[in-house]
Structures are given as structure tokens and as C-alpha cells.
Amino acid sequence: MKVMLVVQATKPKKRTAEQKAHDSMKYWDKRQKHESAVYRKMFSKAQGYDFDSHFEKNQIKKKKLIRKRDNCLKLVDAANKRKKQAENNYKKAKDKYDRIVTQRIDLSNKLAEIAEHNTGWKNEGKCAIYRSDGKGEIIYISPADGESENVSSNITSYPVDEGAPYSSYARVNSKGATVAGIIVGKDKADSYRKWHMLSQWNSSHVRLTYRGDFCYKHYLIANMNNDYKNLRDNIEVSLTFQFVYQAKITTSNDSKHHRKSSKASKSVAGNRNKKYTAITIKSGDTLWALSKKYGSSVQWMARVNHIKNPNLIYPGNKIRVA
């Protein structure tokens, strides 16, 4: 009886920002060493031509040596520019890597501090608020009136095409959280110091991490309320947070056509492709059917053609489909 062993290929793990920064730093370190070696080699070669030309009596050979020396000096200048560029890129990559490592260590220290804080009963409470970059202190709130989390979505009120994915007609609008409770301080001044720290984060729109019954890392303070009640050392507050999505900006350049443009006219999204396909809408056409035919999403066609209601298009109108 034969036993077959099937080995399933595992998907490689996605590189983290720290790994990418480390790889970039290693790459530019290697490049700067390579360009430095090229620079030294070409400079030594140019010096050899210059030395020979001083002792060469034959004028023809001397001119050839001088010409070779001048050409070599041009290569020296080019190698020197590449060396300096590689050194600058290495410095930038190293600074970025050091920042990421420092931030990771700071965040690890924050988690360790919160874990130690939560081991025993603390009057400060177990709801922790701190900067998402790991800097600064941790502000604790005792949620006397509880914590709440809310999510809202925008969903179309129009009928959708039969068979169309509902994801084309709905999207998450906002995520938020509210915590109401007490900031505990050693005295009244300490409580107000913590409150003013939260106010500074709010004024500067600092990205915050909230850890309580739930945890989010991309919160901004949307609303703050301080109730001036007769509490000896503490203050009663309520905070509302708004979740902010992070999107990666990508650029696309046309490799076939290089157009010169001023800095003011450049777009963040890169050069726009002006080639497109437009058709005239016929009776019975729907955006869903056209999206299947031309390979464009309903959302894309509605956005490009300024269609407010994706379920309502008129025969005879021209529409861009790709």
C-alpha cells in the first residue's frame, strides 16, 4: 500500500512596516558601499592617468592619456553623485527604521504598563487612552456610566438590480465610541492636568488608541464634555471618539508617454489615462448588466458618469463604461 504525502504550499506572510524599512535600509547600505568602491576605483584610475601624462614625452600619447584622464574624471563625478545619493537614501531609510522600532518598543511598554495597572483594583479605572504612536502618558477613565460602541452604514433606499452584490449599494459610514465616567487624580490639579492632556490631543487631532471593553487604534476625539460637579479630587467627563480609516495613496504613471508638466499641475494620483470606451444607452440596459459586459464596477461607472441613482439611467444618453 503506497502512502502519498501531499505538501500544501503555505502563503508567505505579509511583510510588516518594520520589515520593509529594515530591507530598505539593508539595500541602501549595500548600494552606498558599492558606489563608494566604484568611486575609489575610478578615482585611483584617474590619478594613474594623470601621473603618466606628467612623465610622457610623446605628445600624441600624452594627449591620449589626458583625454582618458578627463573621461575617467567624469565617471568619478558620476560615481560620487551616486555615492552621495545612496548615502542620503540610507540615512533616510535608517531614520525611518529607527522610528518604527522606537514606536514598537514604546507601544510594547504601554501594553505592559496597562497590564500591570489592571492586575489589581485601581480607582483610576481600566479604560486606557493613549497616543497610537506610543508617545506620552496613558489617561485612565473609570467608566461609571459605561462604554458604548456604534457603527453606521450608508445603504441605498432604491431597489437594486437582481443578482447584483449588495456591497455595491452599501458601505460603512462611520465607527465611533463613547465613554462616560470619572478621571481620577491624586488631587484636583492632577485630574485637570489629565483633562487638559486630552484637550491638547483633541486640538492637535492626534490619533489615539482606546483600550477598554473594546479596542481601536485609529480614533480621534470628536466630542468632549466636562461636568463640573462637586467632586473633591475627581472630575466627571464624557468622550466621543470617531474612527478614521487609513488609506494608502498609490500613483500610476504612463511609462510610454512622458509629458512635462509644472509642479503645480501634477496630480497626486499620477497621470490620468484619457483612453476610454463610451456607448449610447439602449432601452433595457442597466448599470449592472453593463458592468458585467465591460468589466467595470457599478460604483465606478456611477462615479465617473456622475449618476446619482445607479438604478436609473436613460436611453439615448452616452455613458463611459471602461
C-alpha positions as CSV (number, residue, x, y, z in Angstrom):
1,M,0.0,0.0,0.0
2,K,1.5,3.3,-1.1
3,V,1.1,6.3,1.0
4,M,1.3,9.6,-0.8
5,L,2.4,12.7,1.1
6,V,0.8,15.9,-0.1
7,V,2.6,19.1,0.8
8,Q,0.5,22.1,0.6
9,A,2.3,25.4,-0.2
10,T,1.8,27.9,2.5
11,K,1.1,31.5,1.6
12,P,4.1,33.7,2.5
13,K,3.5,36.1,5.4
14,K,2.9,39.7,4.6
15,R,5.8,41.9,5.4
16,T,5.3,44.4,8.2
17,A,6.3,48.0,8.0
18,E,9.3,47.3,10.2
19,Q,10.5,44.5,7.9
20,K,10.1,46.7,4.8
21,A,12.0,49.5,6.5
22,H,14.7,47.1,7.5
23,D,15.0,45.7,4.0
24,S,15.2,49.2,2.5
25,M,17.9,50.1,5.0
26,K,19.9,47.0,4.1
27,Y,19.5,47.7,0.4
28,W,20.8,51.3,0.6
29,D,23.6,50.2,2.9
30,K,24.7,47.8,0.2
31,R,24.3,50.4,-2.5
32,Q,26.4,53.0,-0.7
33,K,29.2,50.5,-0.1
34,H,29.1,49.5,-3.8
35,E,29.1,53.1,-5.0
36,S,32.0,54.0,-2.6
37,A,34.1,51.2,-4.0
38,V,33.4,52.3,-7.6
39,Y,34.2,55.9,-6.7
40,R,37.6,54.9,-5.1
41,K,38.4,52.6,-8.1
42,M,37.7,55.3,-10.7
43,F,39.5,58.0,-8.7
44,S,42.6,55.8,-8.4
45,K,42.5,55.1,-12.1
46,A,42.2,58.8,-13.0
47,Q,45.2,59.6,-10.7
48,G,47.2,56.9,-12.6
49,Y,46.4,58.6,-16.0
50,D,47.4,62.0,-14.5
51,F,50.7,60.6,-13.2
52,D,51.6,59.0,-16.5
53,S,50.7,62.2,-18.5
54,H,53.2,64.2,-16.5
55,F,56.1,61.9,-17.5
56,E,55.1,61.2,-21.0
57,K,57.3,63.0,-23.6
58,N,55.5,61.8,-26.7
59,Q,52.8,64.5,-27.2
60,I,50.4,62.2,-29.0
61,K,50.5,59.6,-26.2
62,K,50.3,62.4,-23.7
63,K,47.1,63.8,-25.2
64,K,45.6,60.4,-25.3
65,L,46.4,59.9,-21.6
66,I,45.0,63.4,-20.7
67,R,41.8,62.5,-22.7
68,K,41.5,59.2,-20.8
69,R,42.1,61.0,-17.6
70,D,39.3,63.6,-18.3
71,N,36.8,60.9,-19.3
72,C,37.7,59.0,-16.1
73,L,37.2,62.1,-14.0
74,K,33.7,62.4,-15.5
75,L,33.0,58.9,-14.3
76,V,34.4,59.8,-11.0
77,D,31.9,62.7,-10.7
78,A,29.0,60.5,-11.7
79,A,30.1,57.8,-9.2
80,N,30.5,60.5,-6.5
81,K,26.9,61.7,-7.1
82,R,25.5,58.1,-6.9
83,K,27.5,57.6,-3.7
84,K,26.1,60.7,-2.0
85,Q,22.6,59.8,-3.2
86,A,22.9,56.3,-1.8
87,E,24.3,57.7,1.5
88,N,21.3,60.1,1.8
89,N,18.8,57.3,1.0
90,Y,20.5,55.0,3.5
91,K,20.3,57.7,6.2
92,K,16.5,58.3,5.5
93,A,15.9,54.5,5.5
94,K,17.8,54.1,8.8
95,D,15.9,57.0,10.4
96,K,12.6,55.5,9.3
97,Y,13.6,52.1,10.6
98,D,14.7,53.6,14.0
99,R,11.4,55.5,14.3
100,I,9.4,52.3,13.7
101,V,11.5,50.3,16.2
102,T,11.2,53.0,18.8
103,Q,7.4,53.2,18.3
104,R,7.1,49.4,18.6
105,I,9.1,49.5,21.9
106,D,7.0,52.4,23.2
107,L,3.8,50.6,22.4
108,S,5.1,47.4,24.0
109,N,5.9,49.4,27.1
110,K,2.4,50.9,27.0
111,L,0.8,47.4,26.9
112,A,3.0,46.2,29.7
113,E,2.1,49.3,31.8
114,I,-1.7,48.7,31.2
115,A,-1.3,45.0,32.1
116,E,0.4,45.9,35.3
117,H,-2.2,48.6,36.0
118,N,-5.1,46.1,35.5
119,T,-3.6,43.4,37.8
120,G,-5.2,44.9,40.9
121,W,-8.0,47.2,41.8
122,K,-7.3,50.8,40.7
123,N,-9.6,53.7,41.4
124,E,-8.5,55.2,38.0
125,G,-10.4,52.5,36.1
126,K,-9.4,50.2,33.3
127,C,-10.3,52.3,30.2
128,A,-6.9,53.4,28.8
129,I,-6.4,56.2,26.3
130,Y,-3.0,56.9,24.8
131,R,-1.4,58.1,21.6
132,S,-1.2,55.5,18.8
133,D,2.5,56.3,18.2
134,G,3.4,55.3,21.7
135,K,4.4,58.8,22.9
136,G,3.2,60.5,26.1
137,E,1.3,59.1,29.0
138,I,-1.7,56.9,29.5
139,I,-5.0,58.6,30.6
140,Y,-7.3,56.2,32.5
141,I,-11.1,56.7,32.9
142,S,-13.3,54.8,35.3
143,P,-16.4,54.2,33.1
144,A,-19.1,54.9,35.8
145,D,-21.8,55.4,33.1
146,G,-20.4,52.7,30.8
147,E,-18.9,52.4,27.3
148,S,-20.7,52.2,24.0
149,E,-19.7,51.4,20.5
150,N,-21.6,52.4,17.4
151,V,-21.3,51.6,13.7
152,S,-23.4,53.2,11.0
153,S,-23.7,52.4,7.2
154,N,-25.0,54.2,4.2
155,I,-27.4,51.9,2.4
156,T,-29.3,52.8,-0.8
157,S,-33.1,53.3,-0.5
158,Y,-33.6,52.5,-4.1
159,P,-34.4,49.0,-5.5
160,V,-31.2,47.2,-6.5
161,D,-30.6,45.1,-9.7
162,E,-31.5,41.5,-9.3
163,G,-28.3,39.4,-8.8
164,A,-26.2,42.4,-8.1
165,P,-23.9,42.2,-5.0
166,Y,-25.3,44.3,-2.1
167,S,-21.8,45.5,-1.4
168,S,-22.2,47.8,-4.4
169,Y,-25.0,49.7,-2.8
170,A,-23.9,49.9,0.9
171,R,-20.8,50.9,2.7
172,V,-19.8,51.6,6.3
173,N,-20.2,55.3,7.0
174,S,-18.7,55.7,10.4
175,K,-17.5,54.0,13.5
176,G,-17.4,55.6,16.9
177,A,-17.4,55.0,20.6
178,T,-18.5,56.9,23.7
179,V,-17.2,56.6,27.3
180,A,-18.6,58.4,30.2
181,G,-17.0,58.2,33.6
182,I,-14.6,59.8,36.1
183,I,-11.0,60.9,35.7
184,V,-9.3,60.1,39.0
185,G,-6.3,62.2,40.2
186,K,-4.1,62.5,43.2
187,D,-5.8,65.9,43.7
188,K,-8.0,68.2,41.7
189,A,-5.0,69.7,39.9
190,D,-3.8,66.3,38.8
191,S,-7.3,65.5,37.4
192,Y,-7.4,68.7,35.4
193,R,-3.9,68.1,34.1
194,K,-5.2,64.8,32.6
195,W,-8.2,66.6,31.2
196,H,-6.0,69.3,29.6
197,M,-3.9,66.5,28.1
198,L,-7.0,65.1,26.4
199,S,-7.9,68.6,25.2
200,Q,-4.4,69.0,23.7
201,W,-4.8,65.7,21.8
202,N,-8.2,66.9,20.6
203,S,-6.9,70.3,19.5
204,S,-4.0,68.7,17.6
205,H,-6.1,65.9,16.2
206,V,-3.8,63.2,17.5
207,R,-4.5,59.6,16.5
208,L,-5.4,57.7,19.7
209,T,-5.7,54.1,20.9
210,Y,-8.6,53.2,23.2
211,R,-8.5,50.1,25.3
212,G,-11.5,49.1,27.3
213,D,-14.1,46.5,26.7
214,F,-13.2,47.1,23.0
215,C,-10.0,48.4,21.4
216,Y,-9.4,50.6,18.4
217,K,-6.1,52.2,17.2
218,H,-7.4,54.9,14.8
219,Y,-9.6,57.1,17.0
220,L,-9.8,60.9,17.0
221,I,-11.7,62.7,19.7
222,A,-14.9,64.1,18.2
223,N,-16.6,65.5,21.4
224,M,-15.5,66.3,25.0
225,N,-17.7,67.1,27.9
226,N,-16.7,68.0,31.4
227,D,-19.4,68.2,34.1
228,Y,-18.3,70.5,36.9
229,K,-19.8,68.6,39.9
230,N,-18.8,68.9,43.5
231,L,-16.2,66.1,43.5
232,R,-13.2,66.6,45.7
233,D,-10.3,65.3,43.6
234,N,-12.0,63.9,40.5
235,I,-13.9,65.2,37.5
236,E,-16.8,63.6,35.6
237,V,-16.3,63.6,31.9
238,S,-17.7,62.0,28.7
239,L,-15.7,61.5,25.5
240,T,-16.9,60.6,22.0
241,F,-14.4,59.1,19.5
242,Q,-14.6,58.8,15.8
243,F,-12.8,56.0,13.9
244,V,-10.7,57.3,11.0
245,Y,-9.9,55.0,8.1
246,Q,-6.3,54.9,6.8
247,A,-5.9,54.6,3.0
248,K,-2.6,54.1,1.1
249,I,-2.1,56.6,-1.6
250,T,-0.9,55.0,-4.9
251,T,0.4,56.6,-8.0
252,S,0.3,55.3,-11.6
253,N,2.5,56.7,-14.3
254,D,2.2,56.2,-18.0
255,S,5.6,54.6,-19.0
256,K,5.0,55.1,-22.7
257,H,4.4,58.8,-22.7
258,H,6.4,61.2,-20.6
259,R,4.8,64.6,-20.5
260,K,6.5,67.6,-19.0
261,S,4.4,69.5,-16.5
262,S,4.9,72.0,-13.8
263,K,4.8,71.1,-10.1
264,A,1.6,73.0,-9.6
265,S,-0.2,70.9,-12.3
266,K,0.9,67.5,-11.1
267,S,-1.7,65.2,-9.6
268,V,-1.3,63.1,-6.5
269,A,-2.8,60.2,-8.4
270,G,-0.4,60.4,-11.3
271,N,-1.1,60.9,-15.0
272,R,-4.7,60.3,-16.0
273,N,-5.4,57.8,-18.8
274,K,-7.6,59.6,-21.3
275,K,-8.4,56.5,-23.4
276,Y,-11.9,55.2,-22.6
277,T,-14.9,53.5,-24.1
278,A,-18.2,55.3,-24.3
279,I,-21.5,53.9,-25.6
280,T,-25.1,55.1,-26.1
281,I,-27.6,53.6,-23.6
282,K,-30.2,51.4,-25.2
283,S,-33.6,50.5,-23.8
284,G,-33.4,47.8,-21.2
285,D,-29.7,48.5,-20.3
286,T,-28.8,48.6,-16.6
287,L,-25.5,49.5,-15.0
288,W,-25.3,46.0,-13.5
289,A,-25.5,44.4,-17.0
290,L,-23.1,46.9,-18.5
291,S,-20.6,46.3,-15.6
292,K,-20.7,42.5,-16.4
293,K,-20.2,43.1,-20.1
294,Y,-17.3,45.7,-19.9
295,G,-15.7,44.6,-16.7
296,S,-16.2,47.9,-14.8
297,S,-17.9,48.0,-11.4
298,V,-21.3,49.7,-10.9
299,Q,-19.7,52.1,-8.4
300,W,-17.0,53.2,-10.9
301,M,-19.5,53.8,-13.7
302,A,-21.8,55.8,-11.4
303,R,-19.0,57.9,-10.1
304,V,-17.3,58.6,-13.5
305,N,-20.6,59.4,-15.2
306,H,-22.0,61.4,-12.3
307,I,-25.0,59.2,-11.9
308,K,-26.7,59.8,-8.5
309,N,-29.1,56.8,-8.7
310,P,-27.3,53.7,-10.1
311,N,-30.7,52.1,-10.8
312,L,-31.9,54.9,-13.0
313,I,-30.3,55.5,-16.4
314,Y,-32.0,56.9,-19.6
315,P,-31.9,55.5,-23.1
316,G,-30.1,57.8,-25.6
317,N,-27.6,59.2,-23.1
318,K,-23.9,58.5,-23.6
319,I,-22.1,56.7,-20.8
320,R,-18.5,55.8,-20.2
321,V,-18.2,52.1,-19.5
322,A,-14.4,51.5,-19.5
